[in-house]
C-alpha cells in the first residue's frame, strides 16, 4: 500500500533529509543491504541470547516470541525532545493531581469539569483508596505516555498508561544491541544515554518510601511469575536496580507491616514496585481467590508502612473516556494551558457522538474504553465490511464502552523490511517517573508497525521496535 502524500516522514527519506538524520542518512548510503541483513540476524542472535521475549498464549505453538527489532533508529533533535519533555512533565503532574483529588475532595467533579459517572461508576475507581494520603501525593509513579507525530511540530497523546506500563526493558536493550552492532556510529552521533533508567527508577521508588519507613528503604519488584507475558522485563528491571524479584508467596504481612521471606529470615519491605493488577494484589480486599499478591498489602499501605507503586486505583486516570478530559485537568489543577494535544475524541455514550461515529465508522478508529494491546479496536479505513458490521452492533448495544477518534496520518520512519528500506508508521512511549521529583530518560520506546500500511504498532499485533535517539547537541 502506498503512503498518502500527507504522511510526514521524520527522516525526510529518501531525498529531503531533515538535519537530525544527516548522519543516519550518510550511514545508510554507505552500508549495503546485505550487511544490514547480516546485522539484523546478529541482532536476533543477541536478543535470543539475552532472553528478550514476550509471551502470546492465544495463537498456539511456542508462546515465547522475539519482538522484531529494526536497525534504523528514530532520531530526535535535542530541542524537539525538550519540548516534549516539558509537556510530559506537565501532563503527569496533572494526572497525579487528578487521582489524588478523586480519592479526596473531588473538587474537579464538584466543579462539573468531569462527569461524576466517568469516575465513580468506573471499574478502575477503588473506594478502598478514598481518604488515603500517599507520599508526595503520587499515585502513578511510572507512567507510559503513548504519543504519535503527524508533522514537524505536531504531536498527539494517544493514551496515558498509569497502571503497570511495560516496554521499558526493550528501550534499554535496544540501545545496548545497537551500541554493540554499530559502535563507530554511536561515537560519531552524540546520543543521550538511556542505560541509567534502572538507577532513576530506584531513586524514584526510594523517594516515595512510606511515612513509617525506618532507615534506608527496602524496595522489591512483585511479579505474577514466569508465565506472565512481561516476566522478562520484571527480571530485567529487578536486576538493573539490584533489588529482589518476588512473588506473592515470598511476602508476609504481620501487624500491618510487610516482610519478605528469605533464607536468612524475614526482611521488612517498604516499597513494592508491583507488576500485578489491582484485582490480584490483596485477596483480603479484592479477588479472594488470588494467589498472585499477598494478604494484607492494602492494610499495610493504609497504615503508612508500605508504598505500592503504582498505587491501587491509579487506573482511573488511564481510562480512554477519562482521557478526553486530561487537558481540562491541566487547566484545573495547574492553571496552565496544555503543552501536549489530545487526539479529538468522540465519547460514544453521548447520543450525538454515537450518531457521528456510526455515520463515519469507516473513517474512524473505534476503541474499547478499557481495551489495551491493540485489542478491542477497529481501524475503520483498514477494516473489512464484516468487521465494521460487528463493531456497529457492539456500539449500538454498549455505546458507553467505546470512544472514536479520527484516523491520524501517523508519521513514518525508514525501516529495513524484507523488500528493503521502506517507510513504516511509528509511535513513541516515553516513561515518566514521579516521586519527590519527575525524572524522564531521554526518548522512550519507539514501536513500529511492520506491516505495510498498518497503523497498529503493538508487538502482539505484529509490531516491532526501534532504538530512539535523542541527540545531545
N, C-alpha and C positions, 0 to 999 in steps of 0.2 A: 504494500500500500504506500503510495507516495505521500509525502508530508505536504499539507497545505502551506501556501506561501506565508501565512500569518504566524507560523510557528517560529519562535525565537530560538536560534541555536546559540548556546552560550559561548562556544568557541568561535563562531562565525565561519565554520568549516563549510566548504573547502577553500574559499578564495577571499573571505573578508575577515581575516583572523583578528580577534579582539586582543588588546595588549596583554591581559593576564595569561593568555595561551601562547604567546610568541615562542617560548622555549619548548613547550609541548609540541607545537606545530613543527618546529625545526627537527625535533627528535623523531617524530613520526615520519617525516620525509627522509630521514637518514636510516630508518630501520626497515628492512624488507619484511613483507608479510610472513614469510617463512620463519623469520626469527621471532616475530610476535607470537606465532602459533606455538613455537617451541617454548617460549617463556610462559605462555598460558598453561601448557602441560606441566611445566615446572611448578607453577603456582598451585595447580591442583594437587601435585605430589606433596607440596609443603602443607597445604590445608589438611590433607588426609593424615599426614604425619603428626600435625599438631592436634588433630581430632576435632576440627571446627565443623560441626554438623548441626542440623536441626531435624526434628522428627515430624513425619507426617504419617498418621495412623489410619487414614481414611481411604488410601488408594491401593492397599495390598502391596506385596513384595517387601523389600527391605525398607523399613521406615526411616532409617538414618540417611540423610541426604546432605551433599555439599551444596552450599549456596553458590551459584555461579558467580565468579569474580571477574570483572572486566579490568584489563590492564591500563586503559586510557583514563587518566584521572580527571576528576572535575576540579576546576581551578577557580578560586575567588580572589579578587584583589583585597588588600587589607581594608581599604575604605568601604568596600561592599560588605565585608564581614562586620566591621564596627557598626555600621548602620543596622544590620540585622541583630547584632548583639544587644544594642540598646532596646530594640523592640521586644526581644525575647525577655530581657530582664523586666521590662515594664509589664508584659503580659503575665508572667509568672507571679510577680508581686500581686497583681490584681486577682489572679486565680486563688492564691492563698488567702487573700483578704476576704474573698467571697466565701470560701469554705469555712473560715473562722466565723464569719457573720451568720451563715445559715445554721450553725450549731450554737449560736449565742443569741444576739439581739434581733437578727433577721431584719436589719434596717432596710436592706435593698428590696425585700418583699413588702415591708410596710409602706415604702415609698412608691410601690407599684411599678418599679423598673423591670422586674422579672415576675411572671405569673407564679403564684404560690404552687399551683398544681405541678409545675415542672420540677419543683424541688421536693415538696412534702409528699407527693404521690410517686416519687421516683424510686425505683428499686435500689438505687445506689445511695439513697439517703438513709443514714443509720441513726435512728433515735437514741441508740446507746451512747452516741458521742455528744449529745446535747449537754452544754454547760462545761465540757471538759477543756481545760486550758492546756495547751501544748507549748513546749519550749520555742520561743521566738514566734509563736503563732503560726508555725509552719506545719502544713498538712501534707503537701506534695513535695517531698524532699528531692525526688528525682523525677523530672518531667521530660517527656519526649514530645517536642512540638513539631508536628508534620507540616512541611511547607512546600509550596510549589512556586515556580517562577514563570512568568509569562512575557517578560520583556526586560530590557536592561535595568530598569529601576522598579520593576513591578513584581512584588512577592505577595503571596496569599498564604494564610494559615488554613490548612485543611482540617486539622483536628488537634486537640490537646489530649495527650496521654498522661493522665495524672495518677494512675493506679500502680501498675508494675510494667513500665515501658521496657522493651527489650531491644537488643540490637547493638548495644554499645561495644560488646566484645568484637564484633565484626569491624567496627570503626577502628579499633586499636590494632587488630590483627591484619586488616587490610594494609595499614601503614607499614607494619613490620615486614610483610611479604614484599611490598613494593620496594622498600629500602634494601632488602636482600637481592632482589632481581635487578634493580637499576640504581646502584649506589652512586654512580657518577652523576646521573640525572638529579638526584637529591642534593648532591654537593653544589650543583650549579643553581638550583631552583630557589633555595631560601624559603623552605616551607615551615610554617609554625608547627611545633610538635604536638602530639596527642598522647604520647606514652605515659604522661603523668596523670591520666584520668583516675587511675586507682588511688593515687595519693590525694587528689582533690576530693574524691568520693569519701575516703576515710576521714579526712579532716571535716567534711560536712557532717558526717554521721556522728563523729565525736562532739561536734559543736551543739548537737541537739540532745545531749545526754539529759536524763530526767532530773528533776529537782533534788531527788534524794540520792543521786549518784555520789559515791564515796571514792575520791581519788581518780585515777586515770580510767576513763570509761572502757568497759569491755564490750566490743562490737562483734556480732556474729551475723552470718548470712543464712537465712532459713529457706531451704529448698523443698519442694514436694518430693524430690528424689530423682533417680536416674531415668525414669520413664517420662519425665516432663520434657516437652519439646525444646525448652531452653536450658536444659541441665548443663550443657557445656558452658554456657555463659555464667551460670551460677558458680561453677567450679573455677572458672577463669577469674571472675571478679574477687572471689574469696582469696585466691592465690595472689592476685595483684595487690590486695590490701593487706595480706599477711594475717588474715583472721580465720576463724574456724567456720567451716561449712557444716551446718547441722540440719537434721530432720526433726520433725516433731517429737519423735521418741527420745531425742537427745536432751529435751528441755523438760524442766520440772518447775512448778510454781508452788512455793510454800510461804504462807503468811504474806501473800501478795508480793513476793519477791521471786524473780525468775532466776533459775540456775541452769547451768549446762553440766550434764554428766560427762565425766571423763575418767580415765584410768586412775587419776590421782584424787578423785573425789568430785565434789560439787564446786563449780565456779560461778560466782554471781555474774549475771548478764545485765547490761544497762541499755544497750541499743540493739534492736534486731532489724536488719535490712531484710525484709520479708519478700519473697517472690511467690507468695501464696495469696489467692483471692480472699476477700473479706469473709465469705461464707465458710471458709475452711480453717480460719485462724484459731478459733476458740470454740470447742464443742459445747462449752457451758453456756455460751451466749448465742451462737449461730447454729450451724448444722450439727446436731448432736452426734451424727454418725461419722463425722470427720476424724480421720486418723492422721491428717497432714499437719495440723497445728498442735497446740498443747493446751490442756485445760487451765484456765486462769490467766492467760496472757492479757486479756482485756482488763481484768480486775487489777493486775499489776500495773497496767498503764494508768488506770483511773486513780490508783493510789500514789502516783508520782514516782514509781520505782522502775519504770520501763518506758522506753520510746520505741514505737513501731514506725518504721519508715518503708513505704509511705503509710500515713495514718489510715486507720479504718475510716471509711466514709469519704475519702478523698475522691472517689469515683464520681461523686455528684458533679464534679467540675469537668469531666470529660464526656458527659452525655452529649450526643450530637444535637439535641434540641436546646440544651443549655448553652452550647457553643454559640448559637445565634446571638446570645446576649453578652458575650465577653467584651466587645467594645464598650458596651454600656457599663460593665464592671470597671473598666479602666477609668471612665469618666467619673463614676460614682465614688470609688474608693481612693483614687489617686488625684482627681481633679485635673487630669491631663487628657489630651486627645490621643487616641491610639496611634502608635507608630507602625503597627502591622495591621494589614487589612484582613478581614474575613472574606471568604467566598460568599457572595449573595446567596442566601439560603431560604427556601420556602418551607414553612412549617405545615406539614400536611394535615395537622389536627385542625387547622383553620380552613373553613369552607372555601374561601377564595383561593388560598394557596393550593388546596387539593384540586380544585377545578382547573387551575392553571397547569398543575403537574400532569393531570390526566390528559389535558388537551395537547401538551407538548412533551409527552413522556419519551418520544423517540429522539428528543434533542437534549435530554437532561440526564444527570447522574442521580439515581434514587438510592438512598442509603437507609438501612435499618438503624434506628436511633441507638440501639445497643449492640450493633454489629461491629466486627473487627476482623483484621487479617485479610481484607478484600472479599470476605464472605458477606452475604446478605445485602448485596448491592447490585444495581443494574446500570450499565453504561449504555444509555439509550442508542446513540449512533452506531454502536457495535453489537447491539443485541438482535437476536432473531425475533421473528413475529411471535413465536410461541413463548419466548422468554418475556416479551413485553406483555402478552396477554396474561401470563401468570402474575406478573407484578401488578397489573391493573386490578386483578381480582384481590390481591393482598392489600393494595392501597384502599380499595373500597371497603374491605372487611375491617381493617385495622389502621385507619389513617394516622392515628396518634403515634404509631410505631415507626413513622418514616419522615424523612426530610428529603428535599430535592435541591439540586444545585445545577447551574449551567455547566456544560462540558467545556472546561477550560482548555486552551491550547497550551498544554504543558511544554516547558522548554525542553530542548534536546541537547545531548552531548554526544559527540562522536564515540562510537562503541565498536569494539572488534568482535564481529559476529562471523558466522560461517562463511558468509559471502564477501567478507572483507570489512572495511570501515564504513559504518553507516550510522545515521542519527537515530537515537533512541530516547524516549521520554524518561525523565528522572524526577524524583522528589528529594527532599532533604529532611532528616530528623536530627536536629541539634538536641543535645542533652543538657538540661539546665538543673544545676544542683543548688538547693536552697537550705541554708542553715542560719548561722549568725550573719552570713553574707551570701551573695549569689556568686556562683562560680560556673563558668562555661568554657570547656575546652574548645579551641578554635575548630570550626567546621561542624562535623557531625557525620551521620551515616547517610551516604547517598545510595538510594535504591534505584535500580534501572529496570524498565520494562523491556525485556529482551526480545519479545515477540514484535514483529514489525507492525507498527500502528497501535499497539496495545498501550493503554493508559494505566494498567494495573501493575504496580511495582512489587507487590508483596511476594516474598520468597515462596509461600505456599501456593501462589498462583503463577509460578513460572518466572518470577523476577530475579534479579541478581543485585550485586553491589559494586560500588566503585570506591576508590580512595578519594577523599575530599581534601584538596589542598587549599589552605589559606596562606597566601604569600606574606612573608614578614616585611616586605618592602615594596 
